[in-house]
Amino acid sequence: MIISGGFNIYPREIEEFLEEQPEISEAAVVGVDDPIRGQVPVAYVIGREGFNPALVEARCRSAFASFKVPCKFVAVDALPRNALGKVQKHLLSKQCG
């Protein structure tokens, strides 16, 4: 769970929405530190052809409250996984900036 400005954000909700978009094959949402809000969501996505972060952000803005919209969309080639295939979200901000 991400706590942003006193609001609870469940990453899975955002991830499921992002993975429904035709230009995204996989997504992981993590909270990154923010001096004002505490944490803000950032989406790490594996994009398909035609991935446009601005377009995806606009769709998120129409679907979610403003505090749930990822502040940044980072395109990655692969999400870090453990031996069982689970995404290791704690490694995303370290490996992907």
C-alpha positions in Angstrom: 0.0 0.0 0.0 1.2 3.5 -0.8 0.2 6.4 1.5 0.1 9.7 -0.4 -1.0 12.8 1.4 -3.0 10.7 3.9 -4.8 8.7 1.2 -4.3 5.0 0.8 -3.4 3.8 -2.7 -3.5 0.2 -3.6 -1.0 -0.5 -6.4 -2.9 -3.5 -7.7 -5.8 -1.4 -8.7 -3.6 0.8 -10.9 -1.6 -2.1 -12.3 -4.8 -3.9 -13.4 -6.0 -0.8 -15.1 -2.7 -0.3 -16.9 -2.5 -3.9 -18.0 -6.0 -3.5 -19.7 -4.5 -0.8 -22.0 -3.6 -2.2 -25.4 -0.1 -0.7 -25.5 1.0 -2.1 -22.1 1.8 -5.8 -21.6 2.8 -5.6 -17.9 2.9 -3.0 -15.1 4.2 -2.6 -11.6 3.3 0.4 -9.4 5.5 1.4 -6.5 5.6 4.3 -4.1 8.6 6.7 -4.2 9.4 9.2 -1.6 8.0 12.7 -2.0 8.9 15.6 0.3 5.3 17.0 0.3 3.0 14.0 0.0 5.1 11.3 1.7 5.0 9.0 -1.3 3.7 9.1 -4.8 2.9 6.3 -7.2 5.3 5.6 -10.1 4.4 3.0 -12.8 7.0 0.8 -14.4 5.6 -0.7 -17.6 6.6 -3.0 -20.3 5.2 -1.3 -23.3 4.1 -2.6 -26.7 4.4 -0.8 -30.0 2.7 2.6 -29.8 3.2 3.1 -26.0 2.6 6.8 -25.3 3.0 7.8 -21.6 1.0 11.0 -22.1 -2.0 9.1 -23.5 -1.9 6.5 -20.8 -1.7 9.3 -18.2 -4.7 10.9 -19.7 -6.6 7.6 -19.4 -5.6 7.3 -15.8 -6.8 10.8 -15.0 -10.2 10.0 -16.4 -10.4 6.7 -14.4 -8.8 7.6 -11.0 -8.7 10.4 -8.4 -5.8 12.7 -9.0 -3.7 11.2 -6.1 -3.9 7.8 -7.7 -2.5 8.8 -11.1 1.2 7.8 -11.4 3.4 10.8 -11.4 5.8 9.1 -13.8 5.6 6.2 -16.3 9.0 4.4 -16.7 9.3 2.1 -19.7 11.4 -1.0 -18.9 12.4 -4.1 -20.9 11.6 -6.5 -18.0 10.4 -6.4 -14.4 12.8 -7.9 -11.8 11.5 -11.2 -10.6 12.5 -13.7 -7.9 12.9 -17.5 -8.6 9.2 -18.1 -8.2 8.3 -15.4 -10.8 7.1 -12.7 -8.3 7.9 -9.1 -9.2 10.5 -7.7 -6.8 9.1 -4.2 -6.6 11.7 -3.1 -4.1 14.3 -3.4 -6.8 12.5 -1.3 -9.4 13.5 2.2 -8.2 17.1 1.0 -7.6 17.6 -0.6 -11.0 15.4 1.6 -13.1 15.9 5.0 -11.6 
